[in-house]
Amino acid sequence: MTRTGMPRSVVALCAFAAVATMGAPASAAEQADDHAGVKAVLTAFRAHGGPGAAVYAGDLNQGWTLHAGQKVVNTNQVIGPDDAFRAASQTKTFTAAVVLQLVDEGKVALDAPIERYLPGVVAGNGYDGNRITVRQLLQQTSGINGGNAGAKPKSDGTFELRELVRAGLAGNPPKPDGSWNYTNTNYYLAGMLIEQVTGAPARDAIAERIIKPLGLKHTSLPAPGDKSLPGAYVHGYKGGSIGGVFLWLDTTFGEWGSGTVEPSYWSTAGGLVSTLADLAVFDRELNRGKVISAAGLAEMRKTVDTGWPGTEKYGLGLWGHQLSCGVRAWGLLGDLSTGFSSVTMATDDGRNAAVVTNTWVVNNDKPTRIDVVDAALCEKK
């Protein structure tokens, strides 16, 4: 059985709580002869991804969409370029871009200790805000080694950034060597930094500085407590297949037994709601130098090795990947256990591609979402 993020406790529920389908429909017939190579990779990826998958790709002049499978199981609905989904850690690149705008404006220094801006916040359990720089937070080399599992919600069920940071620092002590270690806590601190320097909620700063100027009409960092998805949204699932029979549990708004998704729990590390088309525009314009300065983009692209297959380089909230056609692409990845895995990448000449599947892909089966992006960006016309 191919399983993609489905806990054992849920398997028994599939007989009555999940939806069974015999496979999934192919991509739309009208696109059958267009981008055939990309379509083949997308279809193969979807076979071990969620009920559906889609890629939106293009350049500076135009864009196109391919889809495979279903946006909502047992329907003819497919994932479109403007269908909303939870972009998860793709949020981090938006957050990093705002911090780098503040660097451009002389309001933040990349190599200054975070203690300068958030005095007393990074302390205890071996942590010292005087020894962790803003750059290290964005690059995931701060040594912070804890997650947000122990965070306590407010009485209304929402979370504050300070509490998320407290939980992250109270967990594991710092990694002694300062090596690369991926944790949301770094980006909760980046969110607190944005709020301290701008005097505005981080979600408002991201909207005013990134979302509105780029015309990203379907993108937002939801307010605490806003668990909705706007308009035509992609349903998220957990499940898998046995001999071609797919069993899917709809987890769009929460996992069984764990309540609903609360966006403030992910906040500036993973709370963004967006679409394939909007994410492609953001990444394209970011890498064309239209969001931050050329100097800021150069800093963002100073990478360290991660050891993660396929996305081996990480900068300041930006992944670097060498494409099969010899070009380096830069972008964002996002995974959420309630049913979404996505990636967006762009090249310096304006080529861009964004992919989503509506389950959390926890395997490394080939082809991967990175392979779909590679096929789209390296496609020969």
Number of C-alpha atoms within 10 A of each C-alpha: 10 17 20 21 19 21 11 8 8 16 18 11 12 14 10 9 15 19 17 19 15 13 16 21 17 15 21 12 8 7 14 13 9 12 17 13 14 21 25 16 21 30 22 17 24 26 21 22 32 33 31 32 30 31 29 26 26 21 18 12 7 8 15 15 20 25 27 27 29 27 27 19 23 15 11 11 14 24 29 21 24 19 21 23 29 32 28 26 26 27 27 30 27 27 27 26 24 24 28 27 18 20 17 16 11 10 13 20 19 20 11 16 20 27 18 15 18 15 12 13 18 21 15 13 12 14 19 16 20 15 14 21 20 25 24 24 27 27 25 26 22 27 23 30 24 24 21 21 11 14 19 16 15 10 7 8 12 16 21 18 22 16 18 26 23 22 19 24 25 20 16 14 16 17 17 11 9 15 16 20 17 20 20 26 27 29 29 29 24 26 26 21 21 25 16 14 14 14 10 12 15 24 21 17 18 24 19 13 15 21 20 13 10 17 12 18 13 19 23 20 26 19 16 18 15 13 15 14 18 15 10 13 21 29 27 29 34 30 28 25 20 11 9 14 15 21 24 24 26 22 21 24 18 18 18 15 7 7 9 14 19 22 24 25 25 24 29 33 26 26 27 26 23 26 27 28 29 23 28 29 24 25 27 28 19 24 26 18 15 14 23 23 17 15 13 20 21 14 15 24 20 14 17 18 13 17 11 9 8 16 18 15 20 27 24 28 25 26 24 23 19 15 18 12 12 8 13 14 22 24 28 27 25 20 22 21 21 26 29 27 28 29 25 31 30 31 20 16 11 19 22 31 34 32 30 31 35 33 35 26 25 14 13 11 13 12 17 20 30 23 18 26 27 22 22 25 25 16 13 9 4
